[in-house]
Amino acid sequence: MRHGVDYVVFMVLNNPILAVGIWLFAASLFLVCQIKSKMTALDEEADQETVHPFPHPADWELSAHYLALRSKYGWSPWPVYLMWPCQVSGVLLLLVGLFQ
């Protein structure tokens, strides 16, 4: 176990841009899962064909649908507003970190 931790510490110390990119992309995936769980709990998208566990092209419409329903159910808009900047900056930092 300690050997794996040493690899992670080595990567963070030698390539912090890559580590931040991974963290931001993981944060965006967490936010997508949070939004999807709220939508699925309402049976707004209960079809298993439309609920995907990972980012999918249908997620473009999911944000707008969540924002349309958020005032009705008293949800905070911050997951949607934070999801896209985390995802875009995470991917960009991953690419910069991989190819520097």
C-alpha positions as CSV (number, residue, x, y, z in Angstrom):
1,M,0.0,0.0,0.0
2,R,2.8,2.4,0.9
3,H,4.4,1.8,-2.5
4,G,1.3,3.1,-4.3
5,V,1.2,6.2,-2.1
6,D,4.8,6.9,-3.0
7,Y,3.9,6.8,-6.7
8,V,1.1,9.3,-6.2
9,V,3.3,11.6,-4.1
10,F,6.0,11.4,-6.8
11,M,3.5,12.3,-9.5
12,V,2.1,15.3,-7.6
13,L,5.5,16.6,-6.8
14,N,6.9,16.2,-10.3
15,N,3.8,17.1,-12.4
16,P,1.3,19.1,-10.3
17,I,-0.5,20.3,-13.4
18,L,-1.5,16.7,-14.2
19,A,-2.6,16.1,-10.6
20,V,-4.8,19.2,-10.6
21,G,-6.3,18.2,-14.0
22,I,-7.2,14.8,-12.6
23,W,-8.7,16.3,-9.5
24,L,-10.8,18.8,-11.5
25,F,-12.1,16.2,-13.9
26,A,-12.9,13.9,-11.0
27,A,-14.8,16.8,-9.3
28,S,-16.8,17.3,-12.5
29,L,-17.7,13.6,-12.6
30,F,-18.9,13.8,-9.0
31,L,-21.1,16.8,-9.8
32,V,-22.6,15.0,-12.9
33,C,-23.4,12.0,-10.6
34,Q,-25.0,14.3,-8.0
35,I,-27.2,16.0,-10.7
36,K,-28.1,12.6,-12.2
37,S,-29.0,11.2,-8.8
38,K,-31.4,14.1,-8.1
39,M,-33.0,13.8,-11.5
40,T,-33.4,10.0,-11.2
41,A,-34.9,10.3,-7.7
42,L,-37.7,12.5,-9.2
43,D,-38.3,9.9,-12.0
44,E,-37.7,12.7,-14.4
45,E,-35.3,10.5,-16.3
46,A,-36.1,7.1,-14.9
47,D,-35.6,5.2,-18.1
48,Q,-32.4,3.2,-17.7
49,E,-31.7,3.9,-21.4
50,T,-31.3,7.6,-20.7
51,V,-29.5,7.5,-17.4
52,H,-25.8,6.9,-18.1
53,P,-23.2,6.5,-15.3
54,F,-20.5,8.4,-17.1
55,P,-20.5,11.6,-19.2
56,H,-22.6,11.2,-22.3
57,P,-23.8,13.5,-25.1
58,A,-27.3,13.5,-23.4
59,D,-25.7,15.4,-20.5
60,W,-25.8,18.6,-22.5
61,E,-29.6,18.6,-22.1
62,L,-29.4,17.4,-18.5
63,S,-28.0,20.7,-17.2
64,A,-30.7,22.7,-18.8
65,H,-33.4,20.3,-17.5
66,Y,-31.9,20.5,-14.0
67,L,-31.8,24.3,-14.1
68,A,-35.5,24.3,-15.2
69,L,-36.5,22.1,-12.3
70,R,-34.3,23.6,-9.6
71,S,-36.5,26.4,-8.5
72,K,-39.5,24.1,-8.3
73,Y,-37.7,21.7,-5.9
74,G,-35.5,24.2,-4.1
75,W,-32.2,22.9,-5.5
76,S,-29.1,24.9,-5.6
77,P,-27.8,25.8,-9.1
78,W,-24.1,25.6,-8.2
79,P,-23.6,22.0,-9.3
80,V,-24.4,22.9,-12.9
81,Y,-22.5,26.1,-12.8
82,L,-19.4,24.4,-11.4
83,M,-19.6,21.2,-13.5
84,W,-18.7,22.7,-16.8
85,P,-15.7,24.9,-15.7
86,C,-14.3,21.9,-13.8
87,Q,-14.7,19.6,-16.7
88,V,-13.2,22.0,-19.3
89,S,-10.3,23.1,-17.2
90,G,-9.7,19.6,-16.0
91,V,-9.3,18.3,-19.5
92,L,-7.1,21.2,-20.6
93,L,-4.8,20.7,-17.6
94,L,-4.7,17.0,-18.2
95,L,-3.6,17.6,-21.8
96,V,-1.0,20.2,-20.7
97,G,0.3,17.9,-18.0
98,L,0.6,14.9,-20.2
99,F,2.3,16.7,-23.1
100,Q,4.6,19.1,-21.2
